[in-house]
Amino acid sequence: MDNLLSEGLTLMVFGMGFVFMFLTLLVVVTTCMSKLVVKYGPAPQLKAAPSRAAVPVAAQVNSDELVAVITAAVHKYRS
Amino acid sequence: MDKLLDLWFASGIYNVSGGQVVMIAVGLMLLYLAIRKNFEPLLLVPIGFGGILANIPEAGLAFSAVENAVHFASPELLLSFASVLGISGIDPHDILQAYHTANASTHAAATLLANDNNFNNGMLYNFYSVAIASGAAPLIIFMGVGAMTDFGPLLANPKTLFLGAAAQFGIFATVLGAVGLTSLGIMDFSIQDAAAIGIIGGADGPTAIYVASLLSPQLLGAIAVAAYSYMALVPLIQPPIMRALTTEAERKIKMVQLRHISKLEKILFPLLLLILVAMLLPDAAPLLGMFCFGNLMRECGVVDRLSDTSQNALINIVTIFLGLSVGSKLSADKFLDMQTLGILVLGIIAFGIGTAMGILMAKLMNKLAGGNSINPLIGSAGVSAVPMAARVSNKLGLEANSQNFLLMHAMGPNVAGVIGSAVAAGVMIKFVG
């Protein structure tokens, strides 16, 4: 009976230890892989995404400026 | 009149035993839960129906040729079985006992004797041998799960793997609980049984079935039913534990937007995982190998047809046979005993401990990092149960702060939990298999 209990305890300690060790290694390996890929890998999608996101913002700024310029011009013309 | 009597003696009403009536009722209850309450219907419908089929009196759908032969046999045939199995008595019970413990060649001889006398394996028994005893069905399902899994959130925040690891504590704590009950003399589980019960806490159906089929096939029915029922109950079991272990302020923590993950990273990840498994834990290779294969098919982008098949058509076909095969293990003599009750209780404890440890790990990581970068609610998603557990995290996050969307953040620990429970399964198979 005690034998069974100690077997269970061993399984718990080793099992949990192994799961943590394995996943820690996976974290390390994955982080390294990601860093390498970001540094050396092709990243066309990375650049495409922000530029696409930037377009509407830029357009908005432009139109704001445009409105300001037109308003100023109208004011000047009317005065 | 004789013919009428024959018909009566062959009828289900005459032959049905009390246990079979109870098990048919259990099967109907599973169908009710699946159809009316929507509890994992994709699995509980086939399991419930299989359970009813397995308990039809005299049909012997879930029994092997020898078991059927012994049930119907004349005394002369019983005598020849006894001589094949090398025992003296012709008590059917003793014969079956000897049959179950016999080595492979005696097993085959007994089966051939049954076949010679026109007895065959029941349909469900055949399904079980092909789908589960061979290990095929859970592994094919794991491939499909791999093909459905997006590792993006995990790759964006690899630290969440620790949450998936912590949640596996439920598995091992339950193993200890099961052997503890045995030591106290309340239950009678071997270390193999205990390991197979513990894996319910991994909240991963295919993994639980795979481990149970290897370590303790006689408990498979109860373990599979417990695993799938509790997965369906995740939205009820987890929230009270999550609320108890977190403060309002912690639940409101907002997490930073996940970074973009390139296609190359997504292709490399399953390969890295596979290499790591191959180097460190070959016993987990069947499960994680199929998982990585499915995921590679999804991410590589050149075999969309295969990826589509494995995450739709194939996984559906296999699910049907897996469900029916699990149902075949719900026969009265194997299901109706104290062990099943013990498994159900231990299973839910495993689930609770896993959830709690995931949350506590998240809080610990916040403490160590000295900041508030992780919302502890996503820790509970570390018990696989994809994607239900992640949805629960999201729901509780929204309750605390209606602008707090945790779903994608919770998918990280969620898929980490799948990897974690497969690793834990490998360790179990290695140590006690």
HADDOCK unambig.tbl for C-alpha pairs under 7 A between the chains (distance, minus, plus):
assign (segid A and resid 1 and name CA) (segid B and resid 183 and name CA) 5.20 0.50 0.50
assign (segid A and resid 2 and name CA) (segid B and resid 183 and name CA) 6.97 0.50 0.50
assign (segid A and resid 4 and name CA) (segid B and resid 179 and name CA) 6.42 0.50 0.50
assign (segid A and resid 4 and name CA) (segid B and resid 191 and name CA) 6.80 0.50 0.50
assign (segid A and resid 5 and name CA) (segid B and resid 179 and name CA) 5.76 0.50 0.50
assign (segid A and resid 5 and name CA) (segid B and resid 180 and name CA) 6.34 0.50 0.50
assign (segid A and resid 5 and name CA) (segid B and resid 183 and name CA) 6.97 0.50 0.50
assign (segid A and resid 8 and name CA) (segid B and resid 175 and name CA) 6.33 0.50 0.50
assign (segid A and resid 8 and name CA) (segid B and resid 176 and name CA) 5.23 0.50 0.50
assign (segid A and resid 8 and name CA) (segid B and resid 179 and name CA) 6.46 0.50 0.50
assign (segid A and resid 8 and name CA) (segid B and resid 191 and name CA) 6.95 0.50 0.50
assign (segid A and resid 9 and name CA) (segid B and resid 176 and name CA) 6.42 0.50 0.50
assign (segid A and resid 12 and name CA) (segid B and resid 172 and name CA) 4.95 0.50 0.50
assign (segid A and resid 12 and name CA) (segid B and resid 173 and name CA) 6.93 0.50 0.50
assign (segid A and resid 15 and name CA) (segid B and resid 424 and name CA) 6.40 0.50 0.50
assign (segid A and resid 15 and name CA) (segid B and resid 427 and name CA) 5.92 0.50 0.50
assign (segid A and resid 16 and name CA) (segid B and resid 169 and name CA) 6.55 0.50 0.50
assign (segid A and resid 19 and name CA) (segid B and resid 165 and name CA) 6.19 0.50 0.50
assign (segid A and resid 19 and name CA) (segid B and resid 420 and name CA) 6.46 0.50 0.50
assign (segid A and resid 19 and name CA) (segid B and resid 423 and name CA) 6.20 0.50 0.50
assign (segid A and resid 19 and name CA) (segid B and resid 424 and name CA) 6.15 0.50 0.50
assign (segid A and resid 20 and name CA) (segid B and resid 165 and name CA) 5.82 0.50 0.50
assign (segid A and resid 23 and name CA) (segid B and resid 161 and name CA) 6.30 0.50 0.50
assign (segid A and resid 23 and name CA) (segid B and resid 162 and name CA) 6.81 0.50 0.50
assign (segid A and resid 23 and name CA) (segid B and resid 165 and name CA) 6.75 0.50 0.50
assign (segid A and resid 27 and name CA) (segid B and resid 158 and name CA) 5.52 0.50 0.50
assign (segid A and resid 27 and name CA) (segid B and resid 159 and name CA) 6.50 0.50 0.50
assign (segid A and resid 27 and name CA) (segid B and resid 161 and name CA) 6.83 0.50 0.50
assign (segid A and resid 31 and name CA) (segid B and resid 158 and name CA) 6.89 0.50 0.50
assign (segid A and resid 34 and name CA) (segid B and resid 265 and name CA) 6.31 0.50 0.50
assign (segid A and resid 37 and name CA) (segid B and resid 265 and name CA) 6.71 0.50 0.50
